[in-house]
């Protein structure tokens, strides 16, 4: 073979080898990026909130020291230990995160005699309910829900605040199994225009017991069905157990579906979960 032909063939071979090396390097870089993103995506999920963390937040909040009164439905203030599980899903953008298993519940006394119950489902999802002892029973004034979704390169926070006016009856004096009344609350959510209305029947199922630390605790059992309309649509079904002695939430089982219109299409949020008290005495 002539010298020039051999030289040209060698150059072609060298170019091929360089192209192969470049392709392999690019493939390797792509694999590293994919693996790194997968790891960050996995780590971006929700994590549990410990009772110790909730206790530190409670201590820093300088809660009201409203005196305890055993004749009204208001549990002692402090951080209670709950355990539970659950999952939350978004259809668009697709994302899922978990709840629990440790779920601290915090009771804070208000100066007006009412009290706030906060449940930390995870470090990215908490909810509060405001309750007031009234007429020998308990009413709900509303509450706030915060949720965060971490998509690695961006985070989306949503805060929803609802007010029940008139107050929704949570426990009614002299009620009987099967008694049903209506609840209705209005609220707004950050990032969503307009007002949402949640309304529906609330039924007293009957007297029950919930096991807490191996002991049976007398409870009121309710079933709540709410339909969401307005700026968002959906449905929520919740089974609730309150302690007969002071109104403390003992157990909660819920099934939630919410549809929201976004600039990129309709997104559906679903939540399935439960929590139950594990110790009657709060930490302060």
Secondary structure, 3 states (H helix, E strand, C coil): CCHHHHHHHHHHHHHHHHHHHHHHHHHHHHHHHHHHHHHHHHHCCCCCECHHHHHHHHHHCCCECCCCCCCCCCCCCEEEEEEEEEEEEEECCEEEEEEEEEEEEEEEECCCCCEEEEEEEECCEEEEEEEEEECCEEEEEEEEEEEEEECCCCEEEEEEEEEEEEEEEEECCCCCCCCEEEEEEEEEECCEEEEEEEEEEEEEEEEEEEEECCEEEEEEEEEEEEEEEECCEEEEEEEEEEECCCCCEEEEEEEEEEEEEECCEEEEEEEEEEEEECCCCCEC
